[in-house]
Amino acid sequence: MSGRGGPLPRKMEGQLKKKLGIALALGFLAALAPPARAEAPEYAVKVEGEKARDMMADILRRVPPLKHERGSRWPMILWDGGTFEPQPPDYYGQLLARGLTQHIQLTTNMIPTALLLQQAGSPVIMMQGGGGPWPAQLAGDAKRWRHQLEEGFKPGDSYVHACLLALEGWAIQADNVRRILRAYRDAGVTVDGVWMDWEGDPYSGWDAYEQATHCTRCKAELPPEVLAGPEAFGAYRWKLYLDLIAAYLAAPVKEIFPKCEITNWMIVLSVPGRQPQHWNDRLIRPGLPGALTGCNPVAYGNTVYWKQWKSEWPVDREHVDRFYAHLLLRQVSDDAANRAAWAPWLKSYPWVIRWCPDDEDPKIPVLSRACYREVLRHLWLRDVDGMQIFNARRIGFHDLVTAEVEDAVAVYDEMLAYRDLLDAGTAMNLQVPGPQDEAVWWSGVRAGNRAVVRVFKPGKGKEELALEPWPGKKIELTATDKGCTYLLTLEGEEIHKR
Ligand SMILES: [Zn+2]
């Protein structure tokens, strides 16, 4: 028994103590240093002196045609789709082959382009921005629509807002919509989508409440409860915005094209208990988007959200990715859950982008492309009907912006392999992982005895996820940090996966 179990010779004891000391010291240093596995996050790096380039030419060169059939699903539209001028029919064919199409604006000038799009087999989708006091200002003389501000009051916003009940301009715009769409109909064009980006009054403005409380006309016209405080005012103007878009955009469109799909900027279905959030964490107030046929949740990796970052989180790729993934998943998921519960007839046409630098600080990290693609896979499995890609041109970031289109098309193509399920199925999971949750993300669509499920383990390693895709029928799926897509089939008591 002596020897191995007994006391060590003095010399060996000294050597061991020394080694132990070094090991302890190294351990201490390791504790101070970031974990070896941590990868640096991505940043958007500006290319100084970059010359303007033709984005559409680069998209056609860099983005390969889809491998899977798109069927009757919508092609995606781009914020910046290049020229609105009529192009050779082959051009539209090339876009469609990539799951993309050119949108047009709400103007009769684009009827020739619409005819070519229609001949190429594309749906005709209108999309156009509008903001500030438009369309209230269409009423003409500012006295008819602009706030009548009390003497001495200085507005904080960049402009004086329109009175909330200045509806004459809205009515004029509704007639414009009717006139323009009738011209399309008379020319033989069916307008399939009107996905507008009207972001003006009464939706916009940081000091809208202060302005309204200092406007003699608004004080005379609005119920006093509306002006009693910013909360009530906020609730009122959000509902008014939904109503105006429904009455003056959606209803006139429906008069001419009853089957047209209509949505507008960030209109989502919000209900008490599950209110979708803005990227500044503000809760979107409850409201139903009236005569619209679709919602427009926004999934932007907006750098403004960085204000919600907690200093105790390590600034590495893994934590940054989880943080933005939470943001991109939450508005789409909350809206989808509310639509399923309250208005299952409403569709979903989200705006998507990996990097939206509303805060231009270059030190703010960016969601990685790999994780963005993972998020897009989950979005397609969360009751999304079509996507709009916000590829706004930014000087010095041409490659990064073009990559937005590459990523969106690549994932659309990948998910089109499950098109029959996307078309016929219902979303299985609309829970949103928290901004630093390490639990597996999963999303799926189920139709009849088939389901497609995507699982992803944030961070490194793998984890088994126990699921019950059909009542009483359980299965375990392996989730890794690369993500896995499983096609499940229920046969009798057995679930088969591949
Ligand atoms: Zn006013």
Residues whose N, C-alpha, C, O or C-beta is under 5 A from the ligand:
A	BS01	ZN	H147 Q148 A162 C163 L164 C215 R217 C218
